[in-house]
Amino acid sequence: DHPGIRVTNGAAFSKDMLRSHAFCFNSMPIDEYFDYKLGPLPYRSIRFHHRTVPSDLVLGPTPLVNFADDSPHTRESDWSLLPAHVVRRTGRKTVTLEEPCDYRENAFERYYPVADGDGRNVALYRRYHALAERERNLRFIGRCGTYRYLNMDQVVAQALASATQWLASVAPSVDSGAVA
């Protein structure tokens, strides 16, 4: 809620937009933005397997069960057990199993940056970040933009802090509606 910020949802990003905006906070994968010119950064993805089961089937004592064994799944969610979840009296409920996979096997749906022991991925990200620093009106944010594992509350806090910092650095020189 700021006169210098206009939010547009559902618009595909184009680098041409940077010419018509004072600044861009970009959460897309940083390697994709630079057309993978230094090579792709690896990401982990998740396949979600939803199933409908009888509502009286008890899967666990909690809405979420994390698997720490050699199961192909990492988590099971019983949505009917979440607080304030609306349960319709159909006798059925939805349960979701999460299966980790490479993002290339899941329509390039990126969820988590891949941590590696030798630092190759972080080194490649830093090279992309150096390219991004040359862009005068662009800052990368979020998991894919900063190539860091972040919880969603951290992503929101990072985005708000970035916007606050940028607004403080340019105020009051920003025209209304000039930020994407």
C-alpha positions in Angstrom: 0.0 0.0 0.0 2.3 2.7 -1.3 1.7 5.3 -4.0 5.0 4.3 -5.6 4.2 0.7 -6.0 1.8 -0.9 -8.6 1.2 -4.6 -8.4 0.1 -6.6 -11.5 -0.7 -10.3 -11.1 -0.8 -12.8 -14.0 1.5 -10.9 -16.3 4.4 -12.9 -17.7 7.8 -11.2 -17.0 9.7 -9.7 -19.9 13.0 -7.9 -19.7 11.4 -5.1 -21.8 9.5 -4.3 -18.6 12.6 -3.0 -17.0 12.7 0.0 -19.3 9.3 1.2 -18.2 9.6 0.8 -14.5 11.8 2.5 -11.9 12.6 -0.8 -10.2 11.8 -4.6 -10.3 11.8 -7.1 -7.5 12.2 -10.4 -9.3 11.6 -13.8 -7.7 12.2 -15.9 -10.8 15.2 -18.2 -11.0 18.2 -16.0 -11.5 19.8 -18.5 -13.9 16.7 -18.4 -16.1 16.7 -14.6 -16.1 20.2 -14.7 -17.6 19.2 -17.4 -20.1 21.4 -20.0 -18.3 24.5 -18.4 -19.9 26.7 -19.6 -17.0 24.9 -23.0 -16.8 21.8 -24.1 -14.9 21.4 -24.1 -11.2 20.0 -27.4 -9.8 16.7 -27.3 -7.9 14.7 -29.9 -6.1 11.0 -30.2 -6.8 8.0 -32.0 -5.3 5.4 -34.2 -6.9 2.1 -34.0 -5.0 0.1 -37.2 -4.9 -3.5 -36.5 -3.7 -5.8 -39.4 -2.8 -9.3 -39.6 -1.4 -9.8 -41.9 1.5 -12.6 -42.7 3.9 -12.9 -39.9 6.5 -12.7 -42.3 9.4 -9.3 -43.6 8.2 -6.8 -42.5 10.9 -3.4 -41.9 9.3 -1.6 -40.3 12.2 -2.2 -38.2 15.3 -1.2 -34.9 13.5 -2.1 -33.2 10.2 1.5 -33.5 8.9 3.7 -36.6 9.2 7.4 -36.2 8.0 9.1 -39.3 6.9 12.8 -39.5 8.0 13.3 -43.1 6.7 14.0 -44.4 3.2 10.5 -43.9 2.0 10.1 -42.3 -1.4 7.9 -39.7 0.2 8.9 -36.9 2.5 5.6 -35.8 4.0 2.0 -36.8 4.3 -0.7 -34.2 4.9 -4.2 -35.0 6.3 -6.0 -31.8 5.4 -9.0 -32.7 7.5 -6.9 -32.4 10.7 -5.7 -28.8 10.1 -7.3 -26.2 12.4 -10.3 -24.4 10.9 -10.3 -26.8 7.9 -13.8 -27.2 6.6 -14.7 -30.9 6.5 -17.8 -31.6 4.4 -19.8 -34.6 5.6 -19.1 -36.7 2.5 -17.5 -39.6 4.3 -14.3 -38.9 2.4 -11.2 -36.8 2.9 -8.1 -35.8 0.9 -4.6 -36.8 1.9 -1.5 -35.7 0.1 1.9 -37.4 -0.2 4.9 -35.4 -1.2 7.6 -37.0 -3.4 10.9 -35.2 -4.0 12.3 -35.1 -7.5 14.5 -33.1 -9.8 12.7 -30.0 -11.2 13.4 -31.1 -14.8 11.3 -34.1 -14.1 8.4 -32.0 -12.9 7.7 -29.3 -15.5 10.5 -27.1 -14.2 8.6 -26.5 -11.0 11.4 -25.3 -8.6 10.9 -25.6 -4.9 14.3 -25.8 -3.2 17.9 -25.0 -4.2 20.2 -28.0 -4.1 22.8 -27.8 -1.3 26.1 -29.4 -2.3 29.1 -30.4 -0.2 31.7 -28.8 -2.4 30.1 -25.4 -2.9 29.8 -25.6 -6.7 26.1 -24.5 -6.8 26.7 -21.6 -4.4 29.7 -20.5 -6.5 27.6 -20.6 -9.7 24.9 -18.6 -8.0 27.5 -16.0 -6.9 28.5 -15.6 -10.5 24.9 -15.0 -11.5 24.5 -12.6 -8.6 27.5 -10.6 -9.8 25.8 -10.2 -13.2 22.6 -9.1 -11.4 24.5 -6.4 -9.5 25.2 -4.7 -12.8 21.5 -4.3 -13.4 20.6 -0.8 -12.1 16.9 -1.3 -11.5 16.6 -5.0 -10.5 16.9 -7.0 -7.3 16.4 -10.7 -7.0 14.3 -12.0 -4.1 12.9 -15.3 -2.8 14.2 -18.8 -3.0 14.8 -18.9 -6.7 16.1 -15.4 -7.0 18.6 -15.7 -4.1 19.2 -19.5 -4.4 18.7 -20.0 -0.7 16.3 -22.3 1.2 13.9 -19.9 2.9 10.7 -20.6 4.7 7.7 -18.6 3.3 7.7 -16.2 6.3 11.3 -15.5 5.5 10.5 -14.9 1.8 7.8 -12.4 2.7 10.1 -10.6 5.3 12.9 -10.5 2.7 10.6 -9.0 0.1 9.2 -6.4 2.5 12.7 -5.5 3.8 14.0 -5.1 0.2 11.1 -2.9 -0.8 11.5 -0.8 2.4 15.2 -0.4 1.8 14.7 0.6 -1.9 11.9 3.0 -1.1 14.0 4.7 1.6 16.9 5.1 -0.9 14.8 6.8 -3.6 12.0 8.6 -1.7 10.5 11.0 -2.7 11.9 10.8 -6.2 9.7 7.8 -7.3 6.7 8.6 -9.4 3.4 6.9 -8.5 3.0 3.6 -10.2 6.6 3.2 -11.3 7.6 0.0 -9.6 6.9 -3.6 -10.8 
